[in-house]
């Protein structure tokens, strides 16, 4: 099924307008999936500023849209400067190696390790409010 | 319930020369693929993952595989 062109354009705009963008299930305050929660935890630990979009209200249309935009249909997805970096697996590897901090232009916290799900405390000062898709 | 051997074979056939391991991480539909493939050389991680995912995408689309976590390594690095 082809993506809704209007939604696809909207997603492309959001990706373009946010240097660091997380497409996630739930919100940074209340992630609704363990992988999304882990990604939020990593961004929070790095103190990165990021935009977040909750994909759950339009999950299937958004799968179609990101499938066409970046050939990736599962969430979460982290975009940096308009490029898809990856989902939880990839970002976790890059967090552990310090590559993620480098890519985001922040310093790696001392002794940082990718957070385990139970160690994450959702919420923090850096997060942007979730954006609405229309 | 995914057939682990089938998943492994699909990935291995699309990446000749690769070493592929597929394990069940829970419930038979949360799988983990550990893949080392010469084709990964010079690719970004996301492109390496795309190469692993693409031969089994149909199994993800139809729900046979609910989640596929991937560990991709470039044997030349």
N, CA and C atoms of all chains as a GROMACS GRO file, in nm:
protein
  633
    1UNK      N    1   0.086  -0.120   0.000
    1UNK     CA    2   0.000   0.000   0.000
    1UNK      C    3   0.089   0.124   0.000
    2UNK      N    4   0.066   0.216  -0.094
    2UNK     CA    5   0.151   0.336  -0.096
    2UNK      C    6   0.119   0.428   0.021
    3UNK      N    7   0.220   0.504   0.063
    3UNK     CA    8   0.201   0.595   0.177
    3UNK      C    9   0.111   0.711   0.138
    4UNK      N   10   0.039   0.762   0.234
    4UNK     CA   11  -0.040   0.883   0.217
    4UNK      C   12   0.057   0.998   0.189
    5UNK      N   13   0.045   1.059   0.068
    5UNK     CA   14   0.144   1.159   0.028
    5UNK      C   15   0.151   1.277   0.126
    6UNK      N   16   0.036   1.315   0.181
    6UNK     CA   17   0.035   1.430   0.272
    6UNK      C   18   0.112   1.397   0.401
    7UNK      N   19   0.088   1.277   0.452
    7UNK     CA   20   0.156   1.234   0.574
    7UNK      C   21   0.307   1.220   0.549
    8UNK      N   22   0.339   1.164   0.432
    8UNK     CA   23   0.480   1.145   0.398
    8UNK      C   24   0.552   1.280   0.394
    9UNK      N   25   0.489   1.379   0.332
    9UNK     CA   26   0.548   1.513   0.327
    9UNK      C   27   0.566   1.570   0.466
   10UNK      N   28   0.466   1.550   0.549
   10UNK     CA   29   0.472   1.600   0.687
   10UNK      C   30   0.590   1.536   0.762
   11UNK      N   31   0.606   1.406   0.746
   11UNK     CA   32   0.715   1.336   0.814
   11UNK      C   33   0.850   1.385   0.761
   12UNK      N   34   0.858   1.403   0.629
   12UNK     CA   35   0.983   1.453   0.571
   12UNK      C   36   1.017   1.590   0.628
   13UNK      N   37   0.915   1.674   0.646
   13UNK     CA   38   0.938   1.808   0.701
   13UNK      C   39   0.988   1.800   0.845
   14UNK      N   40   0.925   1.713   0.923
   14UNK     CA   41   0.966   1.701   1.064
   14UNK      C   42   1.109   1.649   1.074
   15UNK      N   43   1.144   1.552   0.987
   15UNK     CA   44   1.281   1.500   0.988
   15UNK      C   45   1.380   1.611   0.950
   16UNK      N   46   1.341   1.692   0.854
   16UNK     CA   47   1.429   1.799   0.807
   16UNK      C   48   1.444   1.908   0.914
   17UNK      N   49   1.335   1.936   0.984
   17UNK     CA   50   1.334   2.050   1.076
   17UNK      C   51   1.391   2.020   1.214
   18UNK      N   52   1.419   1.893   1.242
   18UNK     CA   53   1.474   1.857   1.373
   18UNK      C   54   1.608   1.787   1.355
   19UNK      N   55   1.714   1.850   1.404
   19UNK     CA   56   1.848   1.791   1.390
   19UNK      C   57   1.854   1.651   1.450
   20UNK      N   58   1.786   1.635   1.562
   20UNK     CA   59   1.780   1.503   1.626
   20UNK      C   60   1.632   1.472   1.648
   21UNK      N   61   1.586   1.369   1.583
   21UNK     CA   62   1.444   1.337   1.589
   21UNK      C   63   1.423   1.190   1.622
   22UNK      N   64   1.338   1.166   1.717
   22UNK     CA   65   1.305   1.029   1.755
   22UNK      C   66   1.159   1.001   1.720
   23UNK      N   67   1.140   0.902   1.633
   23UNK     CA   68   1.004   0.852   1.608
   23UNK      C   69   0.987   0.734   1.701
   24UNK      N   70   0.895   0.745   1.794
   24UNK     CA   71   0.888   0.646   1.902
   24UNK      C   72   0.745   0.606   1.933
   25UNK      N   73   0.733   0.495   2.007
   25UNK     CA   74   0.602   0.453   2.056
   25UNK      C   75   0.582   0.513   2.194
   26UNK      N   76   0.488   0.603   2.205
   26UNK     CA   77   0.466   0.675   2.329
   26UNK      C   78   0.541   0.808   2.328
   27UNK      N   79   0.556   0.865   2.443
   27UNK     CA   80   0.624   0.995   2.455
   27UNK      C   81   0.747   0.977   2.543
   28UNK      N   82   0.841   1.074   2.538
   28UNK     CA   83   0.957   1.063   2.627
   28UNK      C   84   0.916   1.047   2.773
   29UNK      N   85   0.809   1.115   2.812
   29UNK     CA   86   0.761   1.104   2.950
   29UNK      C   87   0.701   0.967   2.977
   30UNK      N   88   0.637   0.912   2.878
   30UNK     CA   89   0.569   0.784   2.897
   30UNK      C   90   0.588   0.694   2.774
   31UNK      N   91   0.708   0.635   2.762
   31UNK     CA   92   0.732   0.545   2.648
   31UNK      C   93   0.640   0.424   2.659
   32UNK      N   94   0.592   0.377   2.543
   32UNK     CA   95   0.499   0.265   2.544
   32UNK      C   96   0.562   0.139   2.488
   33UNK      N   97   0.693   0.137   2.477
   33UNK     CA   98   0.761   0.016   2.431
   33UNK      C   99   0.902   0.020   2.485
   34UNK      N  100   0.954  -0.097   2.521
   34UNK     CA  101   1.085  -0.105   2.584
   34UNK      C  102   1.198  -0.048   2.499
   35UNK      N  103   1.189  -0.069   2.367
   35UNK     CA  104   1.296  -0.020   2.280
   35UNK      C  105   1.294   0.132   2.274
   36UNK      N  106   1.173   0.188   2.266
   36UNK     CA  107   1.161   0.334   2.266
   36UNK      C  108   1.212   0.390   2.398
   37UNK      N  109   1.182   0.320   2.506
   37UNK     CA  110   1.226   0.365   2.638
   37UNK      C  111   1.379   0.367   2.646
   38UNK      N  112   1.440   0.264   2.589
   38UNK     CA  113   1.587   0.258   2.593
   38UNK      C  114   1.649   0.372   2.512
   39UNK      N  115   1.587   0.401   2.398
   39UNK     CA  116   1.642   0.508   2.316
   39UNK      C  117   1.629   0.643   2.386
   40UNK      N  118   1.514   0.668   2.448
   40UNK     CA  119   1.495   0.791   2.524
   40UNK      C  120   1.601   0.798   2.635
   41UNK      N  121   1.624   0.685   2.703
   41UNK     CA  122   1.721   0.680   2.811
   41UNK      C  123   1.861   0.720   2.764
   42UNK      N  124   1.899   0.672   2.645
   42UNK     CA  125   2.032   0.705   2.593
   42UNK      C  126   2.042   0.854   2.560
   43UNK      N  127   1.939   0.907   2.497
   43UNK     CA  128   1.942   1.049   2.461
   43UNK      C  129   1.944   1.136   2.586
   44UNK      N  130   1.868   1.094   2.685
   44UNK     CA  131   1.864   1.170   2.811
   44UNK      C  132   2.000   1.164   2.881
   45UNK      N  133   2.061   1.045   2.878
   45UNK     CA  134   2.189   1.030   2.945
   45UNK      C  135   2.296   1.117   2.880
   46UNK      N  136   2.282   1.138   2.750
   46UNK     CA  137   2.378   1.223   2.679
   46UNK      C  138   2.340   1.370   2.691
   47UNK      N  139   2.223   1.396   2.746
   47UNK     CA  140   2.178   1.535   2.755
   47UNK      C  141   2.152   1.596   2.619
   48UNK      N  142   2.117   1.512   2.523
   48UNK     CA  143   2.094   1.561   2.387
   48UNK      C  144   1.958   1.629   2.378
   49UNK      N  145   1.952   1.732   2.298
   49UNK     CA  146   1.821   1.791   2.267
   49UNK      C  147   1.763   1.716   2.149
   50UNK      N  148   1.638   1.682   2.160
   50UNK     CA  149   1.579   1.607   2.051
   50UNK      C  150   1.429   1.632   2.044
   51UNK      N  151   1.378   1.614   1.925
   51UNK     CA  152   1.233   1.617   1.907
   51UNK      C  153   1.183   1.474   1.909
   52UNK      N  154   1.060   1.456   1.954
   52UNK     CA  155   1.003   1.321   1.958
   52UNK      C  156   0.862   1.323   1.901
   53UNK      N  157   0.832   1.220   1.824
   53UNK     CA  158   0.697   1.204   1.770
   53UNK      C  159   0.645   1.069   1.815
   54UNK      N  160   0.527   1.068   1.869
   54UNK     CA  161   0.460   0.942   1.906
   54UNK      C  162   0.396   0.885   1.779
   55UNK      N  163   0.439   0.765   1.741
   55UNK     CA  164   0.387   0.706   1.616
   55UNK      C  165   0.259   0.626   1.639
   56UNK      N  166   0.226   0.598   1.764
   56UNK     CA  167   0.114   0.506   1.790
   56UNK      C  168  -0.021   0.554   1.734
   57UNK      N  169  -0.050   0.685   1.738
   57UNK     CA  170  -0.182   0.725   1.686
   57UNK      C  171  -0.200   0.698   1.536
   58UNK      N  172  -0.089   0.681   1.464
   58UNK     CA  173  -0.101   0.655   1.319
   58UNK      C  174   0.004   0.553   1.278
   59UNK      N  175   0.009   0.442   1.351
   59UNK     CA  176   0.120   0.347   1.336
   59UNK      C  177   0.134   0.294   1.193
   60UNK      N  178   0.027   0.239   1.138
   60UNK     CA  179   0.040   0.176   1.006
   60UNK      C  180   0.068   0.278   0.895
   61UNK      N  181  -0.005   0.392   0.893
   61UNK     CA  182   0.031   0.493   0.791
   61UNK      C  183   0.175   0.541   0.805
   62UNK      N  184   0.224   0.552   0.928
   62UNK     CA  185   0.362   0.597   0.946
   62UNK      C  186   0.463   0.492   0.904
   63UNK      N  187   0.428   0.364   0.921
   63UNK     CA  188   0.516   0.258   0.868
   63UNK      C  189   0.532   0.272   0.718
   64UNK      N  190   0.418   0.296   0.651
   64UNK     CA  191   0.424   0.311   0.506
   64UNK      C  192   0.510   0.432   0.469
   65UNK      N  193   0.492   0.541   0.544
   65UNK     CA  194   0.564   0.665   0.512
   65UNK      C  195   0.715   0.646   0.532
   66UNK      N  196   0.756   0.592   0.648
   66UNK     CA  197   0.900   0.577   0.671
   66UNK      C  198   0.957   0.466   0.582
   67UNK      N  199   0.874   0.369   0.545
   67UNK     CA  200   0.918   0.268   0.450
   67UNK      C  201   0.962   0.333   0.319
   68UNK      N  202   0.884   0.432   0.275
   68UNK     CA  203   0.919   0.499   0.150
   68UNK      C  204   1.032   0.600   0.169
   69UNK      N  205   1.034   0.667   0.283
   69UNK     CA  206   1.134   0.772   0.305
   69UNK      C  207   1.272   0.711   0.329
   70UNK      N  208   1.277   0.609   0.417
   70UNK     CA  209   1.409   0.560   0.458
   70UNK      C  210   1.420   0.408   0.457
   71UNK      N  211   1.325   0.342   0.390
   71UNK     CA  212   1.331   0.197   0.378
   71UNK      C  213   1.339   0.131   0.515
   72UNK      N  214   1.264   0.180   0.610
   72UNK     CA  215   1.266   0.126   0.746
   72UNK      C  216   1.125   0.138   0.802
   73UNK      N  217   1.072   0.028   0.854
   73UNK     CA  218   0.931   0.026   0.889
   73UNK      C  219   0.904  -0.006   1.036
   74UNK      N  220   1.009  -0.021   1.115
   74UNK     CA  221   0.986  -0.049   1.256
   74UNK      C  222   1.027   0.072   1.340
   75UNK      N  223   0.966   0.083   1.455
   75UNK     CA  224   0.994   0.195   1.546
   75UNK      C  225   1.048   0.139   1.677
   76UNK      N  226   1.131   0.214   1.748
   76UNK     CA  227   1.172   0.353   1.724
   76UNK      C  228   1.272   0.370   1.609
   77UNK      N  229   1.281   0.493   1.561
   77UNK     CA  230   1.380   0.531   1.462
   77UNK      C  231   1.443   0.662   1.508
   78UNK      N  232   1.574   0.667   1.504
   78UNK     CA  233   1.644   0.791   1.538
   78UNK      C  234   1.704   0.852   1.411
   79UNK      N  235   1.669   0.978   1.388
   79UNK     CA  236   1.725   1.053   1.275
   79UNK      C  237   1.817   1.161   1.327
   80UNK      N  238   1.934   1.174   1.265
   80UNK     CA  239   2.024   1.284   1.299
   80UNK      C  240   2.056   1.358   1.170
   81UNK      N  241   2.032   1.485   1.172
   81UNK     CA  242   2.054   1.572   1.054
   81UNK      C  243   1.993   1.511   0.928
   82UNK      N  244   1.871   1.467   0.942
   82UNK     CA  245   1.796   1.422   0.824
   82UNK      C  246   1.822   1.278   0.782
   83UNK      N  247   1.918   1.211   0.846
   83UNK     CA  248   1.950   1.073   0.807
   83UNK      C  249   1.906   0.975   0.915
   84UNK      N  250   1.850   0.863   0.872
   84UNK     CA  251   1.816   0.758   0.966
   84UNK      C  252   1.945   0.695   1.019
   85UNK      N  253   1.963   0.702   1.151
   85UNK     CA  254   2.080   0.638   1.213
   85UNK      C  255   2.049   0.493   1.242
   86UNK      N  256   1.931   0.467   1.297
   86UNK     CA  257   1.893   0.330   1.322
   86UNK      C  258   1.787   0.318   1.428
   87UNK      N  259   1.760   0.194   1.463
   87UNK     CA  260   1.669   0.164   1.573
   87UNK      C  261   1.750   0.136   1.698
   88UNK      N  262   1.688   0.066   1.790
   88UNK     CA  263   1.750   0.048   1.921
   88UNK      C  264   1.886  -0.024   1.915
   89UNK      N  265   1.894  -0.132   1.836
   89UNK     CA  266   2.019  -0.210   1.828
   89UNK      C  267   2.137  -0.123   1.788
   90UNK      N  268   2.118  -0.052   1.677
   90UNK     CA  269   2.227   0.025   1.619
   90UNK      C  270   2.265   0.138   1.713
   91UNK      N  271   2.165   0.207   1.764
   91UNK     CA  272   2.194   0.323   1.848
   91UNK      C  273   2.263   0.278   1.977
   92UNK      N  274   2.224   0.161   2.028
   92UNK     CA  275   2.288   0.110   2.149
   92UNK      C  276   2.437   0.082   2.125
   93UNK      N  277   2.467   0.019   2.011
   93UNK     CA  278   2.608  -0.006   1.977
   93UNK      C  279   2.684   0.125   1.968
   94UNK      N  280   2.621   0.224   1.906
   94UNK     CA  281   2.689   0.352   1.886
   94UNK      C  282   2.700   0.430   2.017
   95UNK      N  283   2.605   0.410   2.105
   95UNK     CA  284   2.613   0.473   2.236
   95UNK      C  285   2.732   0.416   2.312
   96UNK      N  286   2.740   0.282   2.314
   96UNK     CA  287   2.847   0.216   2.390
   96UNK      C  288   2.985   0.253   2.337
   97UNK      N  289   2.996   0.271   2.205
   97UNK     CA  290   3.128   0.300   2.148
   97UNK      C  291   3.163   0.449   2.154
   98UNK      N  292   3.066   0.531   2.193
   98UNK     CA  293   3.092   0.675   2.197
   98UNK      C  294   3.063   0.746   2.065
   99UNK      N  295   3.030   0.665   1.961
   99UNK     CA  296   3.001   0.726   1.831
   99UNK      C  297   2.878   0.816   1.835
  100UNK      N  298   2.782   0.775   1.915
  100UNK     CA  299   2.658   0.853   1.920
  100UNK      C  300   2.685   0.991   1.978
  101UNK      N  301   2.762   0.995   2.087
  101UNK     CA  302   2.797   1.125   2.147
  101UNK      C  303   2.867   1.212   2.044
  102UNK      N  304   2.960   1.152   1.969
  102UNK     CA  305   3.032   1.227   1.867
  102UNK      C  306   2.938   1.282   1.761
  103UNK      N  307   2.846   1.196   1.717
  103UNK     CA  308   2.752   1.237   1.613
  103UNK      C  309   2.660   1.350   1.661
  104UNK      N  310   2.627   1.348   1.791
  104UNK     CA  311   2.537   1.448   1.845
  104UNK      C  312   2.611   1.571   1.895
  105UNK      N  313   2.745   1.564   1.891
  105UNK     CA  314   2.824   1.678   1.935
  105UNK      C  315   2.818   1.703   2.084
  106UNK      N  316   2.801   1.595   2.160
  106UNK     CA  317   2.801   1.608   2.307
  106UNK      C  318   2.912   1.518   2.361
  107UNK      N  319   2.946   1.537   2.489
  107UNK     CA  320   3.052   1.451   2.542
  107UNK      C  321   2.992   1.327   2.606
  108UNK      N  322   3.066   1.218   2.593
  108UNK     CA  323   3.022   1.090   2.649
  108UNK      C  324   3.033   1.097   2.802
  109UNK      N  325   2.924   1.072   2.874
  109UNK     CA  326   2.934   1.073   3.020
  109UNK      C  327   3.033   0.966   3.067
  110UNK      N  328   3.105   0.996   3.173
  110UNK     CA  329   3.203   0.901   3.226
  110UNK      C  330   3.130   0.775   3.272
  111UNK      N  331   3.185   0.661   3.230
  111UNK     CA  332   3.128   0.534   3.274
  111UNK      C  333   2.990   0.506   3.215
  112UNK      N  334   2.956   0.575   3.106
  112UNK     CA  335   2.822   0.556   3.051
  112UNK      C  336   2.809   0.418   2.988
  113UNK      N  337   2.700   0.355   3.013
  113UNK     CA  338   2.667   0.230   2.946
  113UNK      C  339   2.522   0.242   2.904
  114UNK      N  340   2.491   0.178   2.792
  114UNK     CA  341   2.353   0.184   2.745
  114UNK      C  342   2.261   0.141   2.858
  115UNK      N  343   2.161   0.221   2.889
  115UNK     CA  344   2.078   0.192   3.005
  115UNK      C  345   1.995   0.067   2.988
  116UNK      N  346   1.990  -0.011   3.094
  116UNK     CA  347   1.898  -0.125   3.097
  116UNK      C  348   1.757  -0.069   3.118
  117UNK      N  349   1.656  -0.141   3.070
  117UNK     CA  350   1.520  -0.089   3.082
  117UNK      C  351   1.483  -0.045   3.224
  118UNK      N  352   1.522  -0.126   3.324
  118UNK     CA  353   1.475  -0.093   3.458
  118UNK      C  354   1.547   0.026   3.519
  119UNK      N  355   1.659   0.065   3.457
  119UNK     CA  356   1.733   0.178   3.515
  119UNK      C  357   1.684   0.312   3.462
  120UNK      N  358   1.597   0.308   3.364
  120UNK     CA  359   1.555   0.434   3.302
  120UNK      C  360   1.449   0.504   3.385
  121UNK      N  361   1.474   0.629   3.410
  121UNK     CA  362   1.370   0.711   3.472
  121UNK      C  363   1.321   0.806   3.364
  122UNK      N  364   1.204   0.782   3.312
  122UNK     CA  365   1.156   0.870   3.206
  122UNK      C  366   1.141   1.014   3.260
  123UNK      N  367   1.160   1.105   3.174
  123UNK     CA  368   1.145   1.245   3.214
  123UNK      C  369   1.281   1.308   3.231
  124UNK      N  370   1.289   1.435   3.206
  124UNK     CA  371   1.416   1.504   3.216
  124UNK      C  372   1.399   1.643   3.163
  125UNK      N  373   1.504   1.723   3.176
  125UNK     CA  374   1.488   1.864   3.143
  125UNK      C  375   1.506   1.891   2.994
  126UNK      N  376   1.572   1.797   2.923
  126UNK     CA  377   1.613   1.832   2.787
  126UNK      C  378   1.507   1.803   2.681
  127UNK      N  379   1.408   1.728   2.717
  127UNK     CA  380   1.324   1.680   2.609
  127UNK      C  381   1.226   1.786   2.560
  128UNK      N  382   1.198   1.776   2.434
  128UNK     CA  383   1.102   1.867   2.375
  128UNK      C  384   0.964   1.805   2.390
  129UNK      N  385   0.863   1.886   2.388
  129UNK     CA  386   0.730   1.828   2.393
  129UNK      C  387   0.703   1.747   2.266
  130UNK      N  388   0.624   1.644   2.276
  130UNK     CA  389   0.596   1.564   2.158
  130UNK      C  390   0.523   1.648   2.053
  131UNK      N  391   0.554   1.618   1.929
  131UNK     CA  392   0.490   1.696   1.822
  131UNK      C  393   0.364   1.625   1.775
  132UNK      N  394   0.274   1.700   1.726
  132UNK     CA  395   0.153   1.643   1.672
  132UNK      C  396   0.167   1.632   1.521
  133UNK      N  397   0.108   1.529   1.467
  133UNK     CA  398   0.123   1.508   1.324
  133UNK      C  399   0.004   1.558   1.243
  134UNK      N  400  -0.068   1.650   1.294
  134UNK     CA  401  -0.166   1.704   1.202
  134UNK      C  402  -0.306   1.701   1.252
  135UNK      N  403   0.498  -1.847   1.467
  135UNK     CA  404   0.625  -1.908   1.510
  135UNK      C  405   0.718  -1.919   1.390
  136UNK      N  406   0.831  -1.852   1.401
  136UNK     CA  407   0.924  -1.852   1.288
  136UNK      C  408   1.010  -1.978   1.290
  137UNK      N  409   1.045  -2.024   1.171
  137UNK     CA  410   1.135  -2.138   1.156
  137UNK      C  411   1.278  -2.081   1.153
  138UNK      N  412   1.353  -2.104   1.261
  138UNK     CA  413   1.485  -2.042   1.273
  138UNK      C  414   1.578  -2.081   1.159
  139UNK      N  415   1.569  -2.209   1.118
  139UNK     CA  416   1.656  -2.254   1.009
  139UNK      C  417   1.622  -2.184   0.879
  140UNK      N  418   1.491  -2.163   0.858
  140UNK     CA  419   1.449  -2.095   0.736
  140UNK      C  420   1.500  -1.950   0.736
  141UNK      N  421   1.488  -1.884   0.851
  141UNK     CA  422   1.534  -1.746   0.862
  141UNK      C  423   1.684  -1.738   0.836
  142UNK      N  424   1.756  -1.831   0.898
  142UNK     CA  425   1.901  -1.835   0.881
  142UNK      C  426   1.937  -1.858   0.734
  143UNK      N  427   1.864  -1.951   0.670
  143UNK     CA  428   1.894  -1.984   0.530
  143UNK      C  429   1.866  -1.864   0.439
  144UNK      N  430   1.754  -1.795   0.464
  144UNK     CA  431   1.720  -1.680   0.379
  144UNK      C  432   1.828  -1.572   0.387
  145UNK      N  433   1.876  -1.548   0.509
  145UNK     CA  434   1.980  -1.445   0.526
  145UNK      C  435   2.110  -1.492   0.461
  146UNK      N  436   2.147  -1.618   0.487
  146UNK     CA  437   2.274  -1.670   0.435
  146UNK      C  438   2.274  -1.672   0.282
  147UNK      N  439   2.158  -1.707   0.223
  147UNK     CA  440   2.153  -1.714   0.077
  147UNK      C  441   2.166  -1.577   0.013
  148UNK      N  442   2.119  -1.476   0.081
  148UNK     CA  443   2.127  -1.343   0.021
  148UNK      C  444   2.262  -1.276   0.047
  149UNK      N  445   2.342  -1.336   0.136
  149UNK     CA  446   2.474  -1.278   0.165
  149UNK      C  447   2.579  -1.390   0.155
  150UNK      N  448   2.615  -1.428   0.032
  150UNK     CA  449   2.709  -1.539   0.016
  150UNK      C  450   2.840  -1.512   0.090
  151UNK      N  451   2.887  -1.613   0.162
  151UNK     CA  452   3.012  -1.598   0.237
  151UNK      C  453   2.991  -1.552   0.379
  152UNK      N  454   2.866  -1.522   0.414
  152UNK     CA  455   2.839  -1.470   0.548
  152UNK      C  456   2.831  -1.581   0.650
  153UNK      N  457   2.865  -1.546   0.773
  153UNK     CA  458   2.838  -1.635   0.886
  153UNK      C  459   2.712  -1.584   0.954
  154UNK      N  460   2.614  -1.672   0.968
  154UNK     CA  461   2.484  -1.630   1.019
  154UNK      C  462   2.442  -1.719   1.135
  155UNK      N  463   2.400  -1.656   1.241
  155UNK     CA  464   2.339  -1.731   1.351
  155UNK      C  465   2.206  -1.666   1.384
  156UNK      N  466   2.103  -1.748   1.402
  156UNK     CA  467   1.973  -1.694   1.439
  156UNK      C  468   1.925  -1.766   1.564
  157UNK      N  469   1.892  -1.689   1.666
  157UNK     CA  470   1.844  -1.751   1.790
  157UNK      C  471   1.709  -1.690   1.828
  158UNK      N  472   1.634  -1.769   1.900
  158UNK     CA  473   1.503  -1.726   1.950
  158UNK      C  474   1.524  -1.655   2.083
  159UNK      N  475   1.484  -1.530   2.086
  159UNK     CA  476   1.501  -1.454   2.211
  159UNK      C  477   1.376  -1.459   2.297
  160UNK      N  478   1.274  -1.526   2.248
  160UNK     CA  479   1.155  -1.536   2.332
  160UNK      C  480   1.029  -1.552   2.249
  161UNK      N  481   0.954  -1.654   2.282
  161UNK     CA  482   0.822  -1.671   2.222
  161UNK      C  483   0.821  -1.718   2.079
  162UNK      N  484   0.938  -1.742   2.021
  162UNK     CA  485   0.943  -1.791   1.884
  162UNK      C  486   0.926  -1.684   1.778
  163UNK      N  487   0.894  -1.559   1.818
  163UNK     CA  488   0.880  -1.455   1.717
  163UNK      C  489   0.968  -1.332   1.745
  164UNK      N  490   1.045  -1.339   1.855
  164UNK     CA  491   1.145  -1.235   1.881
  164UNK      C  492   1.281  -1.297   1.856
  165UNK      N  493   1.338  -1.265   1.741
  165UNK     CA  494   1.460  -1.332   1.700
  165UNK      C  495   1.579  -1.238   1.705
  166UNK      N  496   1.695  -1.300   1.715
  166UNK     CA  497   1.819  -1.224   1.710
  166UNK      C  498   1.907  -1.287   1.604
  167UNK      N  499   1.956  -1.205   1.513
  167UNK     CA  500   2.045  -1.253   1.408
  167UNK      C  501   2.183  -1.193   1.430
  168UNK      N  502   2.283  -1.281   1.436
  168UNK     CA  503   2.422  -1.235   1.446
  168UNK      C  504   2.487  -1.268   1.313
  169UNK      N  505   2.528  -1.167   1.241
  169UNK     CA  506   2.573  -1.186   1.104
  169UNK      C  507   2.707  -1.117   1.082
  170UNK      N  508   2.798  -1.192   1.025
  170UNK     CA  509   2.925  -1.135   0.983
  170UNK      C  510   2.935  -1.159   0.832
  171UNK      N  511   2.942  -1.053   0.755
  171UNK     CA  512   2.935  -1.071   0.610
  171UNK      C  513   3.035  -0.980   0.539
  172UNK      N  514   3.103  -1.035   0.438
  172UNK     CA  515   3.198  -0.952   0.363
  172UNK      C  516   3.128  -0.834   0.294
  173UNK      N  517   2.998  -0.852   0.263
  173UNK     CA  518   2.924  -0.745   0.196
  173UNK      C  519   2.908  -0.621   0.283
  174UNK      N  520   2.936  -0.634   0.413
  174UNK     CA  521   2.916  -0.519   0.503
  174UNK      C  522   3.027  -0.415   0.491
  175UNK      N  523   3.137  -0.454   0.429
  175UNK     CA  524   3.253  -0.365   0.427
  175UNK      C  525   3.218  -0.227   0.369
  176UNK      N  526   3.250  -0.125   0.446
  176UNK     CA  527   3.230   0.012   0.399
  176UNK      C  528   3.088   0.064   0.414
  177UNK      N  529   2.997  -0.019   0.461
  177UNK     CA  530   2.858   0.027   0.474
  177UNK      C  531   2.832   0.086   0.612
  178UNK      N  532   2.737   0.178   0.619
  178UNK     CA  533   2.692   0.228   0.748
  178UNK      C  534   2.616   0.115   0.818
  179UNK      N  535   2.602   0.127   0.949
  179UNK     CA  536   2.530   0.023   1.023
  179UNK      C  537   2.389   0.003   0.971
  180UNK      N  538   2.324   0.115   0.940
  180UNK     CA  539   2.185   0.102   0.898
  180UNK      C  540   2.178   0.023   0.766
  181UNK      N  541   2.275   0.046   0.678
  181UNK     CA  542   2.275  -0.030   0.552
  181UNK      C  543   2.310  -0.176   0.574
  182UNK      N  544   2.398  -0.203   0.671
  182UNK     CA  545   2.427  -0.343   0.705
  182UNK      C  546   2.300  -0.412   0.754
  183UNK      N  547   2.225  -0.341   0.840
  183UNK     CA  548   2.102  -0.400   0.892
  183UNK      C  549   1.998  -0.418   0.782
  184UNK      N  550   1.994  -0.323   0.687
  184UNK     CA  551   1.900  -0.337   0.576
  184UNK      C  552   1.929  -0.466   0.497
  185UNK      N  553   2.059  -0.495   0.477
  185UNK     CA  554   2.096  -0.616   0.402
  185UNK      C  555   2.050  -0.742   0.475
  186UNK      N  556   2.054  -0.740   0.607
  186UNK     CA  557   2.012  -0.858   0.684
  186UNK      C  558   1.860  -0.869   0.684
  187UNK      N  559   1.797  -0.756   0.694
  187UNK     CA  560   1.652  -0.755   0.711
  187UNK      C  561   1.578  -0.786   0.580
  188UNK      N  562   1.636  -0.738   0.469
  188UNK     CA  563   1.560  -0.744   0.345
  188UNK      C  564   1.516  -0.887   0.305
  189UNK      N  565   1.601  -0.991   0.317
  189UNK     CA  566   1.552  -1.124   0.276
  189UNK      C  567   1.444  -1.182   0.367
  190UNK      N  568   1.425  -1.125   0.484
  190UNK     CA  569   1.321  -1.179   0.574
  190UNK      C  570   1.209  -1.078   0.599
  191UNK      N  571   1.212  -0.969   0.521
  191UNK     CA  572   1.112  -0.864   0.540
  191UNK      C  573   0.969  -0.919   0.529
  192UNK      N  574   0.949  -1.012   0.435
  192UNK     CA  575   0.813  -1.065   0.416
  192UNK      C  576   0.764  -1.136   0.542
  193UNK      N  577   0.857  -1.198   0.616
  193UNK     CA  578   0.818  -1.267   0.739
  193UNK      C  579   0.786  -1.166   0.850
  194UNK      N  580   0.846  -1.048   0.840
  194UNK     CA  581   0.813  -0.944   0.937
  194UNK      C  582   0.679  -0.880   0.902
  195UNK      N  583   0.657  -0.862   0.770
  195UNK     CA  584   0.532  -0.800   0.726
  195UNK      C  585   0.412  -0.887   0.761
  196UNK      N  586   0.428  -1.019   0.751
  196UNK     CA  587   0.311  -1.104   0.778
  196UNK      C  588   0.303  -1.144   0.926
  197UNK      N  589   0.396  -1.093   1.007
  197UNK     CA  590   0.384  -1.115   1.152
  197UNK      C  591   0.449  -1.243   1.203
  198UNK      N  592   0.508  -1.324   1.110
  198UNK     CA  593   0.577  -1.446   1.154
  198UNK      C  594   0.690  -1.409   1.251
  199UNK      N  595   0.761  -1.302   1.216
  199UNK     CA  596   0.864  -1.248   1.305
  199UNK      C  597   0.812  -1.116   1.358
  200UNK      N  598   0.802  -1.108   1.488
  200UNK     CA  599   0.753  -0.982   1.546
  200UNK      C  600   0.867  -0.883   1.563
  201UNK      N  601   0.982  -0.933   1.607
  201UNK     CA  602   1.095  -0.843   1.627
  201UNK      C  603   1.222  -0.916   1.588
  202UNK      N  604   1.309  -0.847   1.516
  202UNK     CA  605   1.436  -0.905   1.476
  202UNK      C  606   1.546  -0.810   1.521
  203UNK      N  607   1.623  -0.852   1.620
  203UNK     CA  608   1.735  -0.768   1.658
  203UNK      C  609   1.857  -0.821   1.584
  204UNK      N  610   1.941  -0.729   1.543
  204UNK     CA  611   2.050  -0.766   1.453
  204UNK      C  612   2.183  -0.720   1.512
  205UNK      N  613   2.280  -0.809   1.506
  205UNK     CA  614   2.417  -0.772   1.539
  205UNK      C  615   2.497  -0.797   1.412
  206UNK      N  616   2.538  -0.691   1.347
  206UNK     CA  617   2.610  -0.706   1.221
  206UNK      C  618   2.756  -0.670   1.242
  207UNK      N  619   2.844  -0.759   1.197
  207UNK     CA  620   2.986  -0.725   1.206
  207UNK      C  621   3.053  -0.745   1.071
  208UNK      N  622   3.146  -0.655   1.044
  208UNK     CA  623   3.222  -0.659   0.920
  208UNK      C  624   3.348  -0.741   0.949
  209UNK      N  625   3.363  -0.858   0.884
  209UNK     CA  626   3.477  -0.946   0.917
  209UNK      C  627   3.612  -0.884   0.885
  210UNK      N  628   3.615  -0.781   0.804
  210UNK     CA  629   3.743  -0.719   0.770
  210UNK      C  630   3.784  -0.613   0.871
  211UNK      N  631   3.697  -0.586   0.969
  211UNK     CA  632   3.734  -0.482   1.067
  211UNK      C  633   3.764  -0.540   1.204
   0.00000   0.00000   0.00000
